[in-house]
Amino acid sequence: RHHHPPSAGREVAAWAGGGDPAIEEAAYLLEDMEARGVAADGFTLNTLLQLHVQRGRLGQAPAVLEDMGRRGVRPGAVTFCTLIQGYSAAGDLRAAEAAWRDAQAFR
C-alpha cells in the first residue's frame, strides 16, 4: 500500500478527493500506471466508477464520466448499469432514470 497522496493530474484530481483512502490509492495507482505508459481504458475507469458507487460516493460519478470523455473512453453497458444500480440502491430513482435515458442515447 502506498502511503502518500497522489500528485494526480487534473482529470484524476477531479474525482480523487474527499479523503477516502481507497479512492486515493486508486488515483495513485492510475497515475503510476499512466506514468509507465499504460493508458486507462474502459475497464479501468469502470472499475473506478464502481469503487465510488460501492463507497457511497455517487456525487463523484459525473467527474469520472467527464474523465472518461477526456480520455476518449466511451461509456458502455457496464458504466450505465453501475450508475443505475448505485442510484437505485441509494434511493435516487430520478438519477437512476436519468442514467437509463443516458444509456439509451449511447446505443
TIVO-628386 format. One record per residue (C-alpha): residue number from 1; residue in one letter; x, y, z. Coordinates in pm, 1 decimal, padded with zeros to 6 digits. Layout:
BEGIN
+------+------+----------+----------+----------+
| resi | resn |        X |        Y |        Z |
+------+------+----------+----------+----------+
|  NUM |    A |        X |        Y |        Z |
...
+------+------+----------+----------+----------+
//
This chain:
BEGIN
+------+------+----------+----------+----------+
| resi | resn |        X |        Y |        Z |
+------+------+----------+----------+----------+
|    1 |    R |  00000.0 |  00000.0 |  00000.0 |
|    2 |    H |  00126.9 |  00344.3 | -00088.3 |
|    3 |    H |  00121.1 |  00595.7 |  00194.8 |
|    4 |    H |  00146.4 |  00918.1 |  00004.3 |
|    5 |    P | -00134.5 |  01103.0 | -00167.6 |
|    6 |    P | -00140.0 |  01106.7 | -00543.3 |
|    7 |    S |  00003.0 |  01403.7 | -00724.4 |
|    8 |    A | -00259.0 |  01330.1 | -00982.5 |
|    9 |    G | -00338.6 |  01521.9 | -01294.9 |
|   10 |    R | -00643.0 |  01745.1 | -01324.0 |
|   11 |    E | -00865.7 |  01460.1 | -01451.8 |
|   12 |    V | -00781.6 |  01227.4 | -01165.0 |
|   13 |    A | -00789.1 |  01506.2 | -00907.5 |
|   14 |    A | -01149.6 |  01583.7 | -01001.6 |
|   15 |    W | -01270.5 |  01250.9 | -00865.8 |
|   16 |    A | -00994.9 |  01152.3 | -00622.3 |
|   17 |    G | -01061.1 |  01398.0 | -00340.4 |
|   18 |    G | -01259.3 |  01350.7 | -00027.1 |
|   19 |    G | -01011.5 |  01175.3 |  00197.1 |
|   20 |    D | -01120.1 |  00818.7 |  00117.4 |
|   21 |    P | -00801.7 |  00607.0 |  00139.5 |
|   22 |    A | -00925.1 |  00350.3 | -00115.7 |
|   23 |    I | -01007.1 |  00621.4 | -00370.0 |
|   24 |    E | -00676.9 |  00797.1 | -00309.2 |
|   25 |    E | -00494.2 |  00466.1 | -00353.6 |
|   26 |    A | -00679.5 |  00405.5 | -00680.1 |
|   27 |    A | -00582.6 |  00753.1 | -00800.9 |
|   28 |    Y | -00220.5 |  00688.7 | -00713.3 |
|   29 |    L | -00223.1 |  00353.3 | -00894.3 |
|   30 |    L | -00383.8 |  00509.7 | -01201.4 |
|   31 |    E | -00122.4 |  00783.5 | -01208.4 |
|   32 |    D |  00157.0 |  00528.5 | -01163.9 |
|   33 |    M |  00012.7 |  00309.2 | -01437.6 |
|   34 |    E | -00003.9 |  00601.2 | -01679.5 |
|   35 |    A |  00349.0 |  00713.6 | -01586.2 |
|   36 |    R |  00459.5 |  00368.9 | -01702.7 |
|   37 |    G |  00286.8 |  00419.0 | -02036.1 |
|   38 |    V | -00029.1 |  00217.5 | -01971.8 |
|   39 |    A | -00335.8 |  00419.8 | -02068.1 |
|   40 |    A | -00656.6 |  00392.8 | -01869.0 |
|   41 |    D | -00926.6 |  00212.7 | -02063.4 |
|   42 |    G | -01295.4 |  00140.5 | -02013.3 |
|   43 |    F | -01225.0 | -00148.4 | -01777.8 |
|   44 |    T | -01001.3 |  00066.6 | -01556.8 |
|   45 |    L | -01237.7 |  00363.6 | -01543.5 |
|   46 |    N | -01547.2 |  00148.1 | -01491.2 |
|   47 |    T | -01366.4 | -00018.8 | -01200.6 |
|   48 |    L | -01300.3 |  00324.7 | -01050.9 |
|   49 |    L | -01662.6 |  00422.2 | -01102.8 |
|   50 |    Q | -01771.9 |  00103.2 | -00929.3 |
|   51 |    L | -01539.2 |  00182.4 | -00638.3 |
|   52 |    H | -01706.0 |  00521.9 | -00597.2 |
|   53 |    V | -02051.0 |  00364.3 | -00606.6 |
|   54 |    Q | -01957.4 |  00096.3 | -00353.9 |
|   55 |    R | -01816.4 |  00359.9 | -00119.5 |
|   56 |    G | -02133.0 |  00573.0 | -00141.7 |
|   57 |    R | -01964.6 |  00847.1 | -00343.4 |
|   58 |    L | -02219.8 |  00877.5 | -00622.1 |
|   59 |    G | -02160.3 |  01252.2 | -00631.7 |
|   60 |    Q | -01822.5 |  01179.9 | -00791.4 |
|   61 |    A | -01974.8 |  00982.8 | -01079.7 |
|   62 |    P | -02005.6 |  01284.8 | -01312.0 |
|   63 |    A | -01634.4 |  01362.6 | -01267.6 |
|   64 |    V | -01541.7 |  01003.7 | -01357.7 |
|   65 |    L | -01769.7 |  01022.8 | -01663.8 |
|   66 |    E | -01607.9 |  01351.0 | -01768.4 |
|   67 |    D | -01267.2 |  01190.7 | -01723.3 |
|   68 |    M | -01378.4 |  00906.1 | -01949.0 |
|   69 |    G | -01480.4 |  01157.3 | -02215.7 |
|   70 |    R | -01149.7 |  01343.9 | -02195.6 |
|   71 |    R | -00964.9 |  01017.2 | -02238.2 |
|   72 |    G | -01178.1 |  00912.2 | -02535.0 |
|   73 |    V | -01333.8 |  00621.6 | -02343.6 |
|   74 |    R | -01696.6 |  00570.7 | -02438.3 |
|   75 |    P | -01931.8 |  00475.4 | -02153.9 |
|   76 |    G | -02096.6 |  00141.3 | -02211.5 |
|   77 |    A | -02337.9 | -00105.4 | -02058.0 |
|   78 |    V | -02114.2 | -00164.5 | -01754.8 |
|   79 |    T | -02087.3 |  00209.8 | -01693.4 |
|   80 |    F | -02459.5 |  00269.3 | -01702.5 |
|   81 |    C | -02551.5 | -00047.6 | -01509.9 |
|   82 |    T | -02311.5 |  00060.2 | -01235.1 |
|   83 |    L | -02477.0 |  00402.1 | -01219.7 |
|   84 |    I | -02832.7 |  00268.7 | -01232.4 |
|   85 |    Q | -02763.6 |  00013.3 | -00958.0 |
|   86 |    G | -02585.0 |  00270.8 | -00743.2 |
|   87 |    Y | -02853.4 |  00534.4 | -00772.7 |
|   88 |    S | -03128.0 |  00276.9 | -00716.8 |
|   89 |    A | -02958.1 |  00138.3 | -00405.5 |
|   90 |    A | -02923.2 |  00494.3 | -00273.6 |
|   91 |    G | -03293.4 |  00555.9 | -00334.5 |
|   92 |    D | -03231.3 |  00820.6 | -00600.3 |
|   93 |    L | -03471.4 |  00690.3 | -00861.1 |
|   94 |    R | -03465.8 |  01014.1 | -01063.4 |
|   95 |    A | -03089.5 |  00983.4 | -01110.1 |
|   96 |    A | -03127.4 |  00612.3 | -01193.3 |
|   97 |    E | -03387.3 |  00701.1 | -01456.2 |
|   98 |    A | -03161.9 |  00975.0 | -01596.1 |
|   99 |    A | -02875.6 |  00722.8 | -01622.8 |
|  100 |    W | -03112.9 |  00488.4 | -01807.6 |
|  101 |    R | -03200.5 |  00767.1 | -02052.8 |
|  102 |    D | -02829.8 |  00845.9 | -02097.8 |
|  103 |    A | -02763.6 |  00478.4 | -02168.4 |
|  104 |    Q | -03030.7 |  00481.6 | -02440.1 |
|  105 |    A | -02864.0 |  00782.5 | -02601.7 |
|  106 |    F | -02534.3 |  00590.2 | -02626.6 |
|  107 |    R | -02684.5 |  00295.4 | -02814.1 |
+------+------+----------+----------+----------+
//
